[in-house]
Amino acid sequence: MESDFRPHISRIYPDAWNTRSGNHVNGVVLFGYSGIAAHLTKSEAFALANRIVDAAEQLPDPPAPRHLQSHGLHIQQMISAPRSRLVAADGTEEKPLPVTQAD
């Protein structure tokens, strides 16, 4: 039987690394299936994040999930579908909050 297991990072959290000489290195721990995969300083974490985004941008867009294709729905239709109305407790309709571009 073939395994579909793909290695991945399961947890990311800030933590200090204690060196053998007693120094503490502040950073971010990447925890994977087999334990700690990496401990990165702040600059290393930002550099890795940039490289991950650059690599992800080169990937082709994934096809729509099968369960959506089988029902004849397309992602674009879902995105352009009308949003539900916001209604206050007294029954009056409220305006949606403005959407801003992420930095």
Backbone torsions as a table, in degrees:
resi	resn	phi	psi	omega
1	MET	NA	134.4	179.8
2	GLU	-86.4	145.0	178.4
3	SER	-95.6	139.3	176.1
4	ASP	-95.7	9.9	-176.2
5	PHE	-65.4	128.0	172.9
6	ARG	-115.3	131.2	177.9
7	PRO	-61.9	144.1	-178.9
8	HIS	-153.3	166.8	174.5
9	ILE	-91.7	120.2	-175.3
10	SER	-94.1	-27.5	-179.6
11	ARG	-144.8	146.6	175.3
12	ILE	-134.8	127.0	179.8
13	TYR	-154.2	151.4	177.4
14	PRO	-73.4	140.7	179.8
15	ASP	-164.6	154.6	176.4
16	ALA	-94.5	136.9	177.1
17	TRP	-96.1	128.7	179.1
18	ASN	-97.4	116.9	-179.6
19	THR	-80.2	165.7	179.2
20	ARG	-64.3	-26.3	180.0
21	SER	-83.7	1.0	177.3
22	GLY	93.6	2.8	178.0
23	ASN	-80.4	152.8	176.0
24	HIS	-111.0	128.1	178.3
25	VAL	-113.9	110.3	177.7
26	ASN	-69.6	140.2	179.9
27	GLY	-175.2	-161.6	-178.0
28	VAL	-121.4	132.3	178.2
29	VAL	-98.0	130.8	171.6
30	LEU	-103.8	117.1	-175.1
31	PHE	-108.0	125.9	-178.8
32	GLY	-115.3	-170.1	-177.6
33	TYR	-56.8	-38.1	-175.6
34	SER	-98.7	12.5	-179.5
35	GLY	117.4	-153.9	-178.2
36	ILE	-67.4	122.2	179.1
37	ALA	-90.6	-32.8	-179.2
38	ALA	-165.5	154.6	169.0
39	HIS	-126.5	118.5	-174.1
40	LEU	-117.1	140.4	171.2
41	THR	-71.1	172.4	-179.0
42	LYS	-58.0	-47.1	-178.8
43	SER	-67.0	-37.4	177.4
44	GLU	-65.4	-39.2	179.5
45	ALA	-64.1	-44.8	178.5
46	PHE	-64.4	-41.5	179.7
47	ALA	-63.3	-42.9	178.9
48	LEU	-65.5	-42.5	178.7
49	ALA	-59.6	-42.3	178.1
50	ASN	-63.3	-40.8	179.7
51	ARG	-67.6	-36.5	178.1
52	ILE	-65.3	-44.9	178.9
53	VAL	-62.8	-44.2	179.0
54	ASP	-59.3	-43.2	179.9
55	ALA	-68.3	-40.1	-179.8
56	ALA	-64.8	-35.6	179.4
57	GLU	-66.2	-20.4	179.1
58	GLN	-85.6	-11.0	-179.6
59	LEU	-76.9	148.0	175.2
60	PRO	-70.0	154.8	176.5
61	ASP	-66.0	137.9	-179.5
62	PRO	-72.2	151.6	175.8
63	PRO	-68.4	160.4	177.7
64	ALA	-61.6	144.8	178.2
65	PRO	-55.8	146.9	-175.2
66	ARG	-58.9	-39.4	-177.3
67	HIS	-64.2	-26.5	176.0
68	LEU	-79.2	-37.4	179.7
69	GLN	-66.3	-38.6	-176.3
70	SER	-68.2	-23.3	178.3
71	HIS	-96.0	5.9	177.7
72	GLY	75.9	13.7	178.7
73	LEU	-92.7	148.7	176.1
74	HIS	-123.4	151.2	-179.9
75	ILE	-55.3	-41.9	-178.1
76	GLN	-61.5	-39.3	177.3
77	GLN	-63.7	-39.1	-179.6
78	MET	-66.6	-39.0	-178.6
79	ILE	-68.3	-39.9	-176.5
80	SER	-86.4	0.0	179.8
81	ALA	-64.7	145.9	-179.8
82	PRO	-63.1	142.1	179.9
83	ARG	-80.5	156.5	176.7
84	SER	-72.0	156.6	-178.9
85	ARG	-79.8	146.3	173.2
86	LEU	-93.9	123.5	-177.3
87	VAL	-124.8	130.2	178.1
88	ALA	-73.3	168.4	-179.1
89	ALA	-59.9	-29.1	-179.7
90	ASP	-85.1	1.6	176.3
91	GLY	95.1	-5.3	179.0
92	THR	-80.5	144.9	-179.3
93	GLU	-77.6	138.3	179.0
94	GLU	-108.8	149.6	177.3
95	LYS	-76.6	142.7	175.9
96	PRO	-69.0	154.0	177.4
97	LEU	-68.4	147.6	178.9
98	PRO	-66.4	144.5	177.9
99	VAL	-97.8	131.9	179.4
100	THR	-118.2	156.1	178.2
101	GLN	-72.9	135.6	177.3
102	ALA	-69.5	147.7	178.8
103	ASP	-72.4	NA	NA
